[in-house]
């Protein structure tokens, strides 16, 4: 019984505590509900305000981009050839001008040596022309001139001898070789010793003997002044006259031969003898005429030689003319241009790095024959990096060259880097049907940790105003009627139109007109419960 009583006592005690807990819980819930309702009803009259202040407003465009190299260059040879050397491998860092790949230059190197020799030869000749003739060369030219003049004088000295010899041969041909053909040979009325059957030949025969005799006599008189030291012009004239004399005599001998051939009353032996004598005479006269002509030609040729030697000596003494120097200088330039052309060809047979960067591709193998314009090496600028991002059409109008850019990289959380806008692509880029414009930004300070392909979060500062009137965005009402703020004065609330300027990403908005610093406006974004 005692035990049963104890059990009943514990159950009664437990039931009483549960009831008490339930009643307390209900009382708390009812109290909370009453408080909530009361708070809600009284909250309709709660007004939250903000104070119009003055501060800085920064307008920004936020986009995402990727780091890329400023330069990504692929190199190829302009002309094909056989690769002789490879100087760089993938991953190598290279400097501007560093050789990367070279073609075989053995064949063209020989052409270069020949071109260099041509330049040296042309330059040596130019130096010689500028320097002028050496004393030794002038002495040689003077000697040549003296020899030419001496030879010419000798030719003039020989004229009397040549004339006298020709005269003797002509006189013998007329007086001795035709002596048996006439009676009263040297008179004005020579008579043939035989009859000529052709009357005209006989007339020409007789008149020819008379003229020949006169030419002989005249010639003899002329030779009286033909001395070795006689005037040169006179001696040359005597040579000309001698040709005339010999021509007349030669004509006579031809007619005499014709007369003998047409003779009547002559024995065959006489005809043969006369013809033989006339033939000898004609041979001697022709020989004399040849000597006269030869002497005349010798003098004419030697005159030319003397004139040339005089001119050469005068030119050497006068030195080179500006035209000669200019002509040779042009030859030097032509030779140099030829050498430079070959130098340029050799230079094109080596690929050099145009930038400081990193080799990302190298397909060249020594001994391999490569075609022209085949990309063999690619290089990117390792430290000269930039960021490229697509800015939507609605924001591009606010972005300008040199706008400051705040940069954060996913690879380096918690760090912020500075940059600026360097280029805005004038042409649009369509991405998923939306118009964008590529904008390029550069880092103000390079960092060796930067790598191509890293994602960059960009805040482009498009405008900044300091010390302007500002209010929070949540204190502005914007509707179809315009932009307003609810100005609070005491318990009165007045909706006033305002003009706003730029908006900052921190939620502040520039107020151009309608509010002043110190005004209090309603926080229209506050929603009481």
C-alpha positions in Angstrom: 0.0 0.0 0.0 2.8 2.4 0.8 4.4 1.7 -2.5 1.2 2.2 -4.5 0.6 5.5 -2.7 4.1 6.7 -3.7 3.5 5.9 -7.3 0.2 7.8 -7.4 1.8 10.7 -5.7 4.6 11.0 -8.4 2.1 10.8 -11.3 -0.1 13.6 -9.7 3.0 15.7 -9.2 4.1 15.2 -12.9 0.6 16.0 -14.3 0.5 19.3 -12.4 3.9 20.4 -13.8 2.8 19.7 -17.4 -0.3 21.7 -17.0 1.7 24.5 -15.5 4.2 24.5 -18.5 1.3 24.4 -21.1 -0.5 27.3 -19.4 2.8 29.4 -19.4 3.5 28.6 -23.0 0.0 29.7 -24.1 0.2 32.9 -22.0 3.6 33.8 -23.7 2.2 33.1 -27.2 -0.9 35.1 -26.6 1.2 38.0 -25.2 3.5 37.9 -28.2 0.5 38.0 -30.6 -1.0 40.9 -28.7 2.4 42.7 -28.8 2.8 42.0 -32.5 -0.7 43.3 -33.3 -0.2 46.3 -31.1 3.2 47.0 -32.8 1.7 46.6 -36.2 -1.1 49.0 -35.5 1.2 51.6 -33.9 3.9 51.0 -36.7 1.7 52.6 -39.3 2.6 55.9 -37.8 6.5 55.2 -37.6 8.5 57.5 -40.0 12.2 56.7 -40.8 14.3 59.6 -42.2 17.8 60.2 -43.5 19.8 63.4 -43.5 20.9 64.9 -46.9 24.7 65.2 -46.8 27.7 66.1 -48.8 30.4 63.6 -50.1 32.0 61.9 -53.0 30.2 60.0 -55.7 32.0 57.5 -58.0 30.3 56.2 -61.1 31.6 52.8 -62.2 31.0 50.1 -64.9 31.6 46.6 -63.5 32.6 43.8 -66.0 34.6 40.7 -66.1 37.5 40.0 -68.4 40.6 37.9 -68.9 44.3 38.6 -68.9 45.9 38.2 -72.3 49.4 39.1 -73.7 49.7 42.5 -75.4 51.7 40.7 -78.2 51.1 37.2 -79.5 53.4 36.9 -82.5 53.9 34.1 -85.0 57.1 34.2 -87.0 57.9 32.7 -90.5 60.5 33.1 -93.2 59.8 35.3 -96.2 61.5 32.7 -98.4 61.9 29.0 -98.0 65.2 27.2 -97.3 67.0 24.6 -95.2 67.2 25.2 -91.5 70.8 25.2 -90.2 70.3 26.2 -86.5 67.6 26.5 -83.9 68.4 28.8 -80.9 65.3 28.6 -78.7 62.9 26.0 -77.4 59.3 26.2 -76.1 59.2 27.9 -72.7 62.4 29.9 -73.2 62.4 33.5 -72.3 63.8 35.7 -75.2 64.9 39.3 -75.5 64.3 41.7 -78.4 66.6 40.9 -81.4 67.5 37.5 -80.0 68.0 34.9 -82.9 65.5 32.0 -82.9 66.0 30.0 -86.1 68.5 30.4 -89.0 68.5 29.1 -92.6 71.6 27.9 -94.4 73.4 31.0 -95.8 76.5 29.4 -97.4 75.5 30.1 -101.0 74.4 33.7 -100.5 77.5 34.4 -98.3 79.6 33.9 -101.4 77.5 36.5 -103.3 78.0 38.9 -100.4 81.8 38.5 -100.6 81.6 39.3 -104.3 79.4 42.4 -103.6 81.8 43.6 -100.9 84.7 43.3 -103.4 82.7 45.4 -105.9 82.2 48.1 -103.4 85.9 48.2 -102.5 86.8 48.4 -106.2 84.4 51.2 -107.0 85.4 53.1 -103.9 89.1 52.8 -104.8 88.4 54.2 -108.3 86.5 57.1 -106.7 89.3 57.8 -104.4 91.7 57.7 -107.4 89.5 60.1 -109.4 89.3 62.5 -106.4 93.0 62.4 -105.8 93.9 63.2 -109.4 96.8 62.0 -111.6 100.1 61.2 -109.9 103.3 62.9 -110.9 104.6 59.7 -112.3 101.6 59.3 -114.6 101.9 62.9 -115.7 105.5 62.2 -116.6 104.5 59.2 -118.7 101.8 61.3 -120.5 104.4 64.1 -121.2 106.8 61.5 -122.6 104.0 60.0 -124.8 103.2 63.5 -126.1 106.9 64.3 -126.9 107.2 61.0 -128.7 104.1 61.7 -130.8 105.3 65.1 -131.7 108.8 63.7 -132.6 107.2 61.1 -134.9 105.1 63.7 -136.6 108.2 65.9 -137.2 110.0 62.9 -138.7 107.1 62.3 -141.1 107.3 66.0 -142.2 111.1 65.7 -142.6 110.7 62.7 -144.9 108.3 64.5 -147.2 111.1 66.0 -149.5 112.7 62.6 -149.8 109.4 61.0 -150.7 108.6 63.7 -153.2 112.0 63.5 -154.9 111.8 59.8 -155.2 108.3 60.1 -156.7 109.5 62.8 -159.1 112.4 60.6 -160.3 110.1 57.7 -161.0 107.6 59.9 -162.8 110.3 61.6 -164.8 111.9 58.3 -165.8 108.5 56.9 -166.8 107.8 59.9 -169.1 111.2 60.6 -170.6 113.0 57.3 -170.5 110.3 54.7 -170.8 108.5 56.5 -173.6 111.5 58.0 -175.3 111.3 55.6 -178.3 107.6 56.6 -178.9 108.3 60.2 -179.9 110.5 62.5 -181.8 111.0 65.9 -180.2 109.8 64.5 -176.9 110.1 67.6 -174.6 109.0 70.1 -177.1 105.6 71.6 -177.7 105.2 69.5 -180.8 106.2 65.9 -180.1 105.7 63.5 -183.0 104.9 59.7 -182.6 107.4 57.4 -184.2 104.6 55.3 -185.6 101.1 55.7 -186.9 98.2 55.2 -184.6 95.2 53.7 -186.4 92.7 55.3 -184.0 92.8 59.1 -184.6 91.3 60.0 -181.2 93.9 57.8 -179.4 96.6 59.5 -181.4 95.3 63.0 -180.4 95.1 61.9 -176.7 98.6 60.3 -177.0 100.2 63.4 -178.3 98.4 65.8 -175.8 99.2 63.5 -173.0 102.9 63.6 -173.7 102.8 67.4 -173.8 100.9 67.6 -170.5 103.2 65.1 -168.9 106.2 67.0 -169.9 104.7 70.2 -168.4 103.8 68.4 -165.2 107.4 67.1 -164.9 108.8 70.6 -165.4 106.3 72.2 -162.9 106.9 69.6 -160.4 110.7 70.1 -160.6 110.2 73.7 -159.9 108.0 73.0 -156.9 110.6 70.7 -155.4 113.1 73.5 -155.3 111.5 74.7 -152.0 110.9 71.2 -150.5 113.5 71.1 -147.7 113.2 69.1 -144.4 112.8 72.3 -142.4 110.2 73.9 -144.8 106.8 75.0 -143.6 104.6 72.1 -142.8 101.6 73.4 -144.5 103.6 74.0 -147.7 105.0 70.5 -147.5 101.5 69.0 -147.2 100.4 71.0 -150.2 103.3 69.6 -152.2 102.1 66.1 -151.3 98.7 67.0 -152.7 100.1 68.5 -155.9 102.4 65.4 -156.3 99.2 63.3 -156.4 97.9 65.5 -159.2 101.1 65.2 -161.1 101.3 61.5 -160.8 97.6 61.1 -161.8 98.2 63.0 -165.1 101.3 61.1 -165.9 99.6 57.8 -165.1 96.8 58.7 -167.5 99.3 59.4 -170.2 101.0 56.1 -169.7 97.6 54.3 -170.0 97.0 56.2 -173.4 100.5 55.4 -174.6 99.8 51.7 -174.0 96.6 52.0 -175.9 98.5 53.8 -178.8 101.1 51.1 -179.0 98.3 48.5 -179.1 96.8 50.5 -182.1 100.1 51.2 -183.8 100.7 50.7 -187.6 104.1 49.9 -189.0 105.7 48.6 -185.8 107.3 45.2 -185.6 106.2 42.8 -183.1 109.5 43.1 -181.3 109.1 46.9 -181.0 105.5 46.5 -179.8 106.6 44.1 -177.1 109.5 46.3 -176.1 107.4 49.5 -175.9 104.7 47.8 -173.9 107.2 46.4 -171.5 108.8 49.9 -171.0 105.3 51.5 -170.5 104.4 48.8 -168.0 107.6 49.4 -165.9 106.8 53.1 -166.0 103.3 52.7 -164.8 104.4 50.4 -162.0 107.0 53.0 -160.9 104.4 55.8 -161.0 101.8 53.8 -159.0 104.5 53.0 -156.5 105.4 56.7 -156.2 101.7 57.5 -155.8 101.4 54.9 -153.1 104.3 56.4 -151.2 102.8 59.9 -151.5 99.4 58.6 -150.1 101.1 56.6 -147.4 103.0 59.6 -146.2 99.9 61.7 -146.2 98.1 59.1 -144.1 101.0 58.8 -141.7 100.9 62.5 -141.1 97.1 62.6 -140.7 97.2 59.7 -138.2 100.1 61.1 -136.3 98.3 64.5 -136.0 95.4 62.7 -134.3 97.9 60.9 -132.0 99.5 64.2 -131.0 96.1 65.8 -130.4 95.0 62.9 -128.2 98.2 63.0 -126.2 97.9 66.7 -125.7 94.3 66.4 -124.6 95.1 63.5 -122.2 97.9 65.4 -120.6 95.8 68.5 -120.2 93.0 66.5 -118.6 95.3 64.8 -116.2 96.8 68.2 -115.3 93.4 69.7 -114.8 92.2 66.9 -112.6 88.8 65.1 -112.6 85.6 67.1 -113.4 82.7 67.2 -111.0 80.7 65.2 -113.5 83.4 62.4 -113.5 83.4 62.3 -109.7 79.6 62.2 -109.6 79.5 59.4 -112.1 82.0 57.3 -110.1 80.2 58.1 -106.9 77.0 56.8 -108.5 78.8 53.6 -109.3 79.9 53.3 -105.7 76.3 53.8 -104.5 75.1 51.1 -107.0 77.7 48.7 -105.6 76.7 49.5 -102.1 73.0 49.0 -102.9 73.8 45.6 -104.3 75.7 44.7 -101.1 72.8 46.0 -98.9 70.3 44.0 -100.9 72.3 40.8 -100.2 72.7 41.8 -96.5 68.9 42.2 -96.3 68.4 38.8 -97.9 70.8 37.3 -95.3 69.1 39.1 -92.5 65.8 37.6 -93.6 67.3 34.1 -93.3 67.3 34.4 -89.5 64.2 34.8 -87.4 64.7 37.2 -84.5 62.4 37.9 -81.6 60.8 41.3 -82.0 59.9 41.5 -78.3 60.8 40.4 -74.9 58.6 37.4 -74.2 58.1 33.7 -73.9 58.3 31.1 -76.7 55.0 29.2 -76.9 55.6 27.3 -80.2 58.7 26.0 -81.9 58.3 23.7 -85.0 61.8 24.2 -86.5 64.2 21.2 -86.9 67.9 21.5 -88.1 68.2 20.1 -91.7 64.5 20.5 -92.4 63.4 22.2 -95.6 60.7 24.7 -94.8 58.4 26.6 -97.2 58.0 30.3 -97.2 55.4 31.9 -94.9 55.2 28.8 -92.7 54.8 29.8 -89.0 57.7 28.2 -87.1 57.9 30.1 -83.8 55.3 31.9 -81.7 56.1 34.3 -78.9 53.9 36.1 -76.4 54.8 39.1 -74.3 55.3 37.6 -70.8 55.4 40.7 -68.6 53.6 43.1 -70.9 50.0 41.9 -70.3 46.6 43.5 -70.7 43.0 42.7 -69.9 40.3 42.4 -72.5 36.6 42.6 -71.5 33.3 43.0 -73.3 31.3 46.1 -72.1 27.5 46.1 -72.9 26.1 48.7 -75.2 24.2 50.4 -72.4 27.5 51.1 -70.5 30.0 51.8 -73.3 29.0 55.4 -73.6 30.3 56.1 -70.2 33.7 54.4 -70.7 36.6 56.5 -72.0 40.3 56.1 -72.7 42.4 56.5 -69.5 39.5 55.8 -67.1 40.9 54.3 -63.9 40.2 50.6 -63.3 40.1 48.7 -60.0 41.1 45.1 -60.6 40.7 42.0 -58.6 41.8 38.5 -59.7 40.2 35.3 -58.7 43.7 33.8 -58.4 44.7 36.4 -55.7 41.7 36.9 -53.4 41.8 39.9 -51.1 44.2 41.9 -53.4 43.3 44.8 -55.6 45.3 46.1 -58.5 45.2 49.3 -60.4 44.9 49.8 -64.1 43.4 52.1 -66.8 41.5 51.8 -70.0 43.9 51.8 -73.0 41.7 51.0 -76.0 38.1 50.8 -77.0 37.3 48.8 -80.1 35.3 51.0 -82.4 33.4 48.1 -83.9 30.8 46.1 -82.0 31.1 42.5 -80.9 27.8 40.4 -80.9 27.6 38.0 -78.0 24.5 35.9 -77.7 22.6 38.4 -79.8 23.7 41.3 -77.5 25.8 44.2 -78.7 29.1 44.6 -76.8 32.3 46.5 -77.3 35.7 45.1 -76.6 37.6 47.3 -74.1 41.3 46.8 -73.3 42.8 47.7 -70.0 46.4 47.7 -68.8 48.0 47.3 -65.4 49.7 50.4 -63.9 52.2 48.2 -62.2 53.3 44.8 -63.7 53.5 41.8 -61.4 55.4 38.6 -62.1 52.5 36.6 -60.7 50.2 37.6 -63.5 49.5 35.0 -66.1 47.6 34.9 -69.4 44.0 33.5 -69.0 43.4 34.7 -65.4 39.9 35.9 -64.7 39.8 39.6 -63.8 36.9 41.5 -62.1 36.9 45.1 -63.3 35.4 48.2 -61.8 35.9 51.0 -64.4 35.7 54.4 -62.8 33.9 56.4 -65.5 33.2 59.6 -63.4 34.0 60.9 -59.9 32.6 64.0 -58.2 33.8 65.2 -54.8 32.0 67.4 -52.2 28.6 67.1 -53.9 25.1 66.9 -52.3 24.2 63.2 -51.9 21.3 61.0 -50.7 21.0 57.3 -50.5 19.3 55.6 -53.4 16.6 54.3 -51.1 15.5 57.9 -50.3 14.5 58.6 -53.9 11.2 58.0 -55.6 11.2 57.4 -59.3 8.0 57.0 -61.3 6.3 58.0 -64.5 6.0 61.6 -63.2 9.7 62.1 -62.6 12.2 61.8 -59.7 11.2 62.9 -56.2 12.2 63.0 -52.6 9.9 63.2 -49.6 11.2 66.2 -47.6 10.4 66.1 -43.9 9.9 69.3 -42.0 8.7 68.6 -38.4 5.6 66.4 -38.9 5.0 67.6 -42.4 6.2 65.5 -45.4 6.4 67.2 -48.8 7.2 65.4 -52.1 9.6 67.6 -53.9 11.0 67.1 -57.5 14.8 66.7 -57.6 17.4 66.5 -60.3 20.0 63.8 -59.8 23.5 63.3 -61.3 25.6 60.2 -61.2 25.0 57.2 -59.0 27.7 55.4 -57.0 27.9 51.7 -56.5 27.8 52.2 -52.7 24.1 53.4 -53.1 24.6 57.2 -52.9 23.2 59.4 -55.6 24.3 63.0 -56.5 21.5 65.6 -56.1 22.0 68.5 -58.5 18.9 70.5 -57.5 15.8 70.2 -55.2 17.6 69.4 -52.0 20.3 71.0 -49.9 22.8 69.7 -47.4 21.1 69.3 -44.0 17.6 68.6 -45.4 15.9 65.5 -44.0 14.1 63.2 -46.3 12.0 60.1 -45.7 13.5 56.7 -46.2 11.0 55.5 -48.7 12.6 52.1 -48.8 11.8 51.5 -45.1 8.9 49.0 -44.6 7.5 49.0 -41.1 6.1 45.7 -39.7 
